[in-house]
Amino acid sequence: MKRHQIATYNISIVYVVLVYILCVLPLIQALIITNHPGRKSKGSCYALKIQMRLSVRPQNVDSDSLSHVDLKYLEFTDTSIDDENDPVILLHGLLGQKRNFASLGNSLALQLETKRRIFAVDLRNHGDNTHDWRDEMSYSHMAKDVIGFLESIGIQRAVLVGHSMGGKVAKSLALSNPDRVSGLVVLDISPVTYTVNDPSWNAVQGIIQTLKEVDLSGGKTKRDVDMDLRTSVEDPALRAFVLTNLEVVPTKEKSQQLRWKININAISNQLNRIASFDVQSVDIGEYEGFDLQYKGDTFLIKGGASSFVKGSHMPIISKHFPNYMLTTVKGSGHWVHAESPDATLALIKKYLDR
């Protein structure tokens, strides 16, 4: 064999080995790390075991070149439930996670007359999805993630219940794939673009910027970070909510280090996309000819003390969701399901058992 042929042969071997290390091994690891349902005794609610996470975070990837994110999830379901009735998928808001719906999910599983499977998912760049962080956070992409979740567990149609950002994801999915949505419940959000002129959205932007600037080095504790946030996030309940996105990880020095579970950089970079509303990659606020409709029953629950749903939003809501009904929970703010859990549960239960 000639010298240059040997060199080419050796380079080919090296290339194959590199491809195996960089591409195949991570794929094998991802396949190994899967959901394992852990059920309690019959008649009780259970939560699927949370998937293990790789100890090293992967680099962000270009979502346009890859498929949907495999969303982590919990299920709150009685062991005797069958698939006769369409299940319910709970979608959290910005900086939220699936555990935010633990109380609501368990209560629905126990109290619904029309028994259904109840799921809560972590949306991309949130919760336990650290295995697959993405740079893109359009509602078209996030809706695709939810469709991927439905397909992964063999569900054709579902009732979507979404709060805030999760409500926009639910609306985007309902408009792009109405055949996959048998019902829609949206908590305190409109299918519009919010701007810095909206005090509520301006506050959200301020929180995200603050989180980007928080120093997590030097062996800080959650209490330390809570103290750092007090001047910019004055509401103790809101601070506690934000701090649920911190996790403690071990270091080589056997000490502990805090890090964000959320992809704070992507969230910050995509705030304009999150503030807007798109369907099938079209921003409906910028395209007057957009005429898709979801004609299923749509139930909008507004917090009486919140300004995220306004009278000026009604024309666009009625245009795209003609069969909608709006109710207001008096005295409740934007986190209506957390601030008024009993009222929210009663309303959603009435909708699902209608």
C-alpha positions as CSV (number, residue, x, y, z in Angstrom):
1,M,0.0,0.0,0.0
2,K,1.3,3.4,-0.9
3,R,2.3,6.0,1.8
4,H,-0.5,8.5,0.9
5,Q,-3.0,5.7,0.9
6,I,-2.0,4.6,4.4
7,A,-2.2,8.3,5.5
8,T,-5.7,8.6,4.0
9,Y,-6.8,5.3,5.7
10,N,-5.5,6.5,9.1
11,I,-7.2,9.8,8.8
12,S,-10.5,8.0,7.9
13,I,-10.2,5.9,11.1
14,V,-9.6,9.0,13.2
15,Y,-12.6,10.7,11.6
16,V,-14.9,7.7,12.3
17,V,-13.7,7.6,15.9
18,L,-14.4,11.3,16.4
19,V,-17.9,11.0,14.9
20,Y,-18.6,8.1,17.3
21,I,-17.4,10.1,20.3
22,L,-19.1,13.3,19.5
23,C,-22.3,12.1,17.9
24,V,-23.1,8.5,18.6
25,L,-22.2,8.3,22.3
26,P,-24.4,11.3,23.3
27,L,-27.3,9.8,21.4
28,I,-26.9,6.5,23.2
29,Q,-26.9,8.3,26.5
30,A,-30.0,10.2,25.6
31,L,-31.7,7.0,24.7
32,I,-30.8,5.4,28.0
33,I,-32.1,8.4,30.0
34,T,-35.8,8.0,29.6
35,N,-39.0,8.4,31.6
36,H,-39.8,5.6,33.9
37,P,-43.3,5.7,35.3
38,G,-43.3,4.9,39.0
39,R,-46.9,4.2,40.2
40,K,-48.2,4.1,43.7
41,S,-51.0,1.8,44.9
42,K,-54.2,1.6,42.9
43,G,-56.5,4.5,43.4
44,S,-53.8,7.0,44.3
45,C,-52.2,9.7,42.3
46,Y,-48.6,9.3,41.1
47,A,-46.0,11.3,39.4
48,L,-43.7,9.9,36.7
49,K,-40.1,9.8,37.9
50,I,-38.2,12.8,36.7
51,Q,-35.6,11.8,34.1
52,M,-32.0,11.9,35.2
53,R,-29.9,14.7,33.7
54,L,-26.4,14.5,32.3
55,S,-23.9,16.0,34.7
56,V,-22.5,18.2,31.9
57,R,-24.7,20.6,30.1
58,P,-24.5,20.4,26.3
59,Q,-23.9,23.4,24.2
60,N,-26.9,25.2,22.8
61,V,-27.9,23.9,19.3
62,D,-29.6,25.4,16.3
63,S,-33.2,24.3,16.7
64,D,-34.0,25.1,13.0
65,S,-31.7,22.2,12.0
66,L,-33.0,19.7,14.5
67,S,-36.3,18.1,15.6
68,H,-38.5,19.1,18.5
69,V,-37.3,19.0,22.1
70,D,-38.2,15.9,24.0
71,L,-40.1,17.5,26.9
72,K,-39.8,16.2,30.4
73,Y,-43.1,15.6,32.1
74,L,-45.1,14.5,35.1
75,E,-48.4,12.6,35.1
76,F,-51.1,12.9,37.7
77,T,-53.3,9.9,37.1
78,D,-55.3,7.2,38.9
79,T,-54.1,3.8,37.9
80,S,-57.6,2.8,36.7
81,I,-57.8,5.5,34.1
82,D,-58.2,4.4,30.5
83,D,-57.8,6.4,27.3
84,E,-61.5,6.9,26.5
85,N,-61.4,10.6,27.3
86,D,-58.9,13.0,25.8
87,P,-56.2,13.8,28.4
88,V,-55.2,17.2,29.8
89,I,-51.8,18.8,29.2
90,L,-50.8,21.6,31.6
91,L,-48.4,24.2,30.2
92,H,-46.5,26.6,32.5
93,G,-45.5,30.2,32.0
94,L,-42.2,32.0,31.7
95,L,-39.8,30.9,34.4
96,G,-42.2,28.2,35.5
97,Q,-41.9,24.4,35.4
98,K,-44.1,21.4,35.5
99,R,-44.1,21.2,39.3
100,N,-46.0,24.5,39.5
101,F,-49.1,22.5,38.5
102,A,-48.6,19.6,41.0
103,S,-51.5,20.7,43.2
104,L,-53.8,21.5,40.3
105,G,-52.9,18.3,38.4
106,N,-53.4,16.0,41.5
107,S,-56.7,17.7,42.3
108,L,-58.0,17.4,38.7
109,A,-57.0,13.7,38.7
110,L,-59.0,13.1,41.9
111,Q,-62.0,15.3,41.4
112,L,-62.9,15.2,37.7
113,E,-66.2,13.3,37.1
114,T,-65.0,12.6,33.5
115,K,-61.8,10.8,34.3
116,R,-58.8,11.8,32.2
117,R,-55.1,11.4,32.2
118,I,-53.5,14.6,33.4
119,F,-50.0,15.7,32.4
120,A,-47.7,18.6,33.1
121,V,-44.7,19.3,30.9
122,D,-41.6,21.4,31.1
123,L,-41.5,23.8,28.1
124,R,-38.2,24.2,26.3
125,N,-35.3,26.0,28.2
126,H,-37.2,25.4,31.4
127,G,-37.4,22.8,34.2
128,D,-35.6,19.5,33.6
129,N,-35.0,20.1,29.9
130,T,-31.3,20.9,30.5
131,H,-30.5,17.9,28.2
132,D,-31.5,19.9,25.1
133,W,-31.2,23.7,25.5
134,R,-32.2,25.7,22.4
135,D,-31.6,29.2,21.1
136,E,-35.0,29.6,19.5
137,M,-38.2,30.2,21.6
138,S,-40.9,31.1,19.1
139,Y,-44.3,29.8,19.8
140,S,-44.2,27.8,16.6
141,H,-41.2,25.9,17.9
142,M,-42.7,25.4,21.3
143,A,-46.0,24.2,19.8
144,K,-44.0,21.7,17.8
145,D,-42.4,20.5,21.0
146,V,-45.8,19.8,22.5
147,I,-46.9,17.9,19.4
148,G,-43.8,15.8,19.7
149,F,-44.7,15.1,23.3
150,L,-48.2,14.0,22.3
151,E,-46.8,11.7,19.7
152,S,-44.2,10.2,22.1
153,I,-46.9,9.0,24.4
154,G,-49.4,8.0,21.7
155,I,-51.9,10.8,22.2
156,Q,-53.8,12.1,19.1
157,R,-55.9,14.8,20.8
158,A,-55.7,16.6,24.1
159,V,-57.2,19.4,26.1
160,L,-54.6,22.1,26.6
161,V,-54.5,24.2,29.7
162,G,-51.8,27.0,29.6
163,H,-50.8,29.8,31.8
164,S,-49.1,33.0,30.4
165,M,-46.4,31.8,28.0
166,G,-47.9,28.3,28.1
167,G,-51.2,29.8,27.2
168,K,-49.7,31.3,24.0
169,V,-48.1,28.0,23.2
170,A,-51.5,26.3,23.6
171,K,-53.1,29.0,21.3
172,S,-50.4,28.6,18.7
173,L,-50.8,24.9,18.6
174,A,-54.6,25.1,18.5
175,L,-54.5,27.5,15.5
176,S,-51.8,25.5,13.6
177,N,-53.1,22.0,14.4
178,P,-56.8,22.3,15.5
179,D,-57.3,18.6,15.0
180,R,-54.9,17.9,17.8
181,V,-56.7,20.1,20.4
182,S,-60.1,19.0,21.7
183,G,-60.4,21.9,24.2
184,L,-58.5,25.0,25.2
185,V,-58.2,26.7,28.6
186,V,-56.0,29.8,28.8
187,L,-55.0,31.5,32.0
188,D,-54.4,35.3,31.9
189,I,-52.8,35.9,28.5
190,S,-53.9,37.2,25.1
191,P,-52.6,36.3,21.6
192,V,-51.0,39.8,21.2
193,T,-47.6,41.4,21.3
194,Y,-46.7,43.0,24.6
195,T,-44.3,45.9,24.7
196,V,-42.4,48.0,27.2
197,N,-45.4,50.3,27.3
198,D,-47.2,47.5,29.1
199,P,-46.3,47.9,32.8
200,S,-46.7,44.1,33.5
201,W,-44.5,43.1,30.6
202,N,-42.0,45.8,31.5
203,A,-41.7,44.2,34.9
204,V,-41.1,40.8,33.3
205,Q,-38.2,42.2,31.3
206,G,-36.7,43.8,34.4
207,I,-36.8,40.4,36.2
208,I,-35.1,38.6,33.3
209,Q,-32.3,41.3,33.1
210,T,-31.8,41.0,36.8
211,L,-31.4,37.3,36.7
212,K,-28.8,37.6,33.9
213,E,-26.8,39.9,36.1
214,V,-27.0,37.9,39.4
215,D,-23.6,36.6,40.5
216,L,-23.8,32.9,41.5
217,S,-20.0,32.5,42.1
218,G,-18.2,32.3,45.4
219,G,-20.2,29.5,47.1
220,K,-23.4,31.6,47.3
221,T,-26.5,30.1,48.8
222,K,-30.1,30.6,47.7
223,R,-30.5,32.8,50.7
224,D,-27.7,35.0,49.5
225,V,-29.3,35.3,46.0
226,D,-32.7,36.1,47.7
227,M,-31.0,39.0,49.5
228,D,-29.4,40.1,46.2
229,L,-32.8,40.2,44.5
230,R,-34.7,42.1,47.2
231,T,-34.1,45.5,45.7
232,S,-35.2,44.6,42.2
233,V,-37.8,41.9,42.9
234,E,-39.6,43.3,46.0
235,D,-42.5,40.8,46.1
236,P,-41.4,37.9,48.4
237,A,-43.7,35.4,46.7
238,L,-42.4,36.4,43.3
239,R,-38.8,36.1,44.5
240,A,-39.6,32.6,45.9
241,F,-41.1,31.6,42.6
242,V,-38.0,32.9,40.7
243,L,-35.6,31.1,43.1
244,T,-37.3,27.7,42.3
245,N,-35.2,27.9,39.1
246,L,-31.9,27.7,41.0
247,E,-30.3,24.3,41.7
248,V,-27.2,23.2,43.6
249,V,-24.6,21.2,41.8
250,P,-21.4,19.6,43.3
251,T,-18.0,20.8,42.1
252,K,-14.6,19.0,41.8
253,E,-13.6,20.6,45.1
254,K,-16.5,18.8,46.7
255,S,-18.2,22.1,47.5
256,Q,-21.5,23.3,46.1
257,Q,-22.3,25.7,43.4
258,L,-25.6,27.3,42.3
259,R,-26.7,27.5,38.7
260,W,-29.9,28.3,36.8
261,K,-32.0,25.4,35.6
262,I,-33.4,27.7,33.0
263,N,-31.5,28.8,29.9
264,I,-31.4,32.4,31.0
265,N,-29.3,33.5,28.0
266,A,-31.7,32.1,25.4
267,I,-34.7,33.5,27.3
268,S,-33.2,36.9,27.5
269,N,-32.2,36.9,23.8
270,Q,-35.7,35.7,22.8
271,L,-37.8,38.1,25.0
272,N,-39.1,39.9,22.0
273,R,-40.3,36.5,20.5
274,I,-41.9,35.6,23.8
275,A,-43.6,39.0,24.1
276,S,-45.1,38.5,20.6
277,F,-47.4,35.7,19.2
278,D,-46.7,33.6,16.2
279,V,-48.4,30.6,14.5
280,Q,-46.5,28.5,11.9
281,S,-43.7,31.1,12.1
282,V,-46.0,34.0,11.2
283,D,-46.4,36.9,13.7
284,I,-50.1,37.5,13.5
285,G,-49.7,40.9,14.9
286,E,-47.8,41.9,11.8
287,Y,-49.9,40.0,9.2
288,E,-53.4,41.4,8.7
289,G,-54.3,38.6,6.3
290,F,-53.8,35.9,9.0
291,D,-57.2,34.2,9.3
292,L,-56.6,30.8,10.9
293,Q,-59.2,30.0,13.5
294,Y,-59.6,27.5,16.3
295,K,-63.4,26.8,16.5
296,G,-63.3,24.5,19.5
297,D,-64.5,25.7,22.9
298,T,-62.0,28.1,24.4
299,F,-62.2,29.1,28.0
300,L,-60.2,32.3,29.1
301,I,-59.6,32.8,32.8
302,K,-58.4,36.4,33.6
303,G,-57.0,37.6,36.9
304,G,-59.1,40.5,38.0
305,A,-56.0,42.5,39.2
306,S,-54.0,41.6,36.2
307,S,-53.5,43.7,33.1
308,F,-52.4,41.0,30.7
309,V,-55.9,40.6,29.2
310,K,-57.6,43.8,28.2
311,G,-60.8,44.9,26.5
312,S,-58.8,46.0,23.5
313,H,-57.7,42.4,23.0
314,M,-61.2,41.1,22.5
315,P,-61.4,41.7,18.7
316,I,-58.3,39.6,17.9
317,I,-59.4,36.9,20.4
318,S,-62.8,36.7,18.9
319,K,-61.4,36.7,15.4
320,H,-59.1,33.6,15.9
321,F,-61.1,31.9,18.8
322,P,-64.8,32.6,17.9
323,N,-66.2,30.1,20.4
324,Y,-64.5,31.7,23.5
325,M,-65.9,32.4,26.9
326,L,-64.1,34.8,29.3
327,T,-64.4,34.8,33.1
328,T,-62.6,36.9,35.7
329,V,-61.3,35.8,39.1
330,K,-61.8,38.9,41.2
331,G,-58.8,40.0,43.2
332,S,-56.4,37.6,41.6
333,G,-53.2,38.7,39.8
334,H,-51.4,37.2,36.8
335,W,-50.6,33.9,38.6
336,V,-54.3,33.1,39.0
337,H,-53.8,29.4,39.6
338,A,-51.4,30.1,42.4
339,E,-53.2,33.1,43.9
340,S,-56.7,31.6,43.7
341,P,-56.2,27.8,43.4
342,D,-59.7,26.8,44.6
343,A,-61.5,29.1,42.2
344,T,-59.2,28.1,39.3
345,L,-59.7,24.4,40.0
346,A,-63.5,24.8,40.2
347,L,-63.6,26.7,36.8
348,I,-61.3,24.2,35.0
349,K,-63.2,21.3,36.5
350,K,-66.5,22.7,35.3
351,Y,-65.1,23.2,31.8
352,L,-63.7,19.6,31.6
353,D,-66.9,18.0,33.0
354,R,-69.3,20.0,30.9
